[in-house]
Each structure stands twice: as C-alpha cells, then as structure tokens.
Amino acid sequence: MSSLHDEMADVRSEVDDVRSRLREEIPDLFEFDVAVGNISYNANSNSVSVTVEPSSGARDQLSEKFGGVNVKTDGMLELEFRFTESPDE
C-alpha cells in the first residue's frame, strides 16, 4: 500500500507532465502566435485550465491573413481539459 505522500507525488508528476505537454501542443492549435500563460490543476473537477493570449506578433499575422484589416487582441482565452480514466483503471 502506498502512502498518501507517494500518491500525491505521483499526481504532481502526472500534472507536471500534462503542463509540459500543453505548453508544447497548445500553440499548434492556432494559426497565429500565442503565449501559453497560467496552467492550473483543479482537483475538484479533475481538470487542467490553460490561459492563452495572442503574442505580440499575432496582430500583424492576423492583419496580413485578412488583407490588412486592423486587428485588436485584448483579453485572453481559457481552455479547460478534463482528465479521463482509461478502461484499465
């Protein structure tokens, strides 16, 4: 039987792995440059929330893509990913 400390260490390691993976993969979801901000784990819903903001070059990229229109990029986007259990668990 593992101790609570060991189980918490396992969870922290898994969450850290998820954070690293999200930092690598989230920018690929967008057709313009974004900066991945805060990544937080919510134990109550067993999910990870990620904030994403357009990078400083995103306005220029979007303006060019849409033919020179003026683009404003105020605010941020928050994505929530819920963990699921595999059938083996």
ChimeraX attribute file (.defattr): number of C-alpha atoms within 10 A of each C-alpha:
attribute: neighborCount
match mode: 1-to-1
recipient: residues
	/A:1	4
	/A:2	6
	/A:3	8
	/A:4	9
	/A:5	9
	/A:6	11
	/A:7	11
	/A:8	11
	/A:9	12
	/A:10	12
	/A:11	12
	/A:12	13
	/A:13	12
	/A:14	12
	/A:15	17
	/A:16	14
	/A:17	11
	/A:18	16
	/A:19	19
	/A:20	12
	/A:21	11
	/A:22	17
	/A:23	17
	/A:24	11
	/A:25	12
	/A:26	16
	/A:27	16
	/A:28	11
	/A:29	9
	/A:30	10
	/A:31	11
	/A:32	16
	/A:33	19
	/A:34	19
	/A:35	16
	/A:36	21
	/A:37	14
	/A:38	12
	/A:39	20
	/A:40	14
	/A:41	19
	/A:42	11
	/A:43	8
	/A:44	6
	/A:45	10
	/A:46	11
	/A:47	16
	/A:48	19
	/A:49	17
	/A:50	20
	/A:51	16
	/A:52	20
	/A:53	17
	/A:54	19
	/A:55	15
	/A:56	12
	/A:57	11
	/A:58	19
	/A:59	18
	/A:60	17
	/A:61	16
	/A:62	19
	/A:63	14
	/A:64	13
	/A:65	12
	/A:66	11
	/A:67	8
	/A:68	11
	/A:69	12
	/A:70	11
	/A:71	14
	/A:72	10
	/A:73	12
	/A:74	7
	/A:75	8
	/A:76	14
	/A:77	11
	/A:78	13
	/A:79	12
	/A:80	14
	/A:81	13
	/A:82	11
	/A:83	11
	/A:84	8
	/A:85	6
	/A:86	6
	/A:87	5
	/A:88	4
	/A:89	4
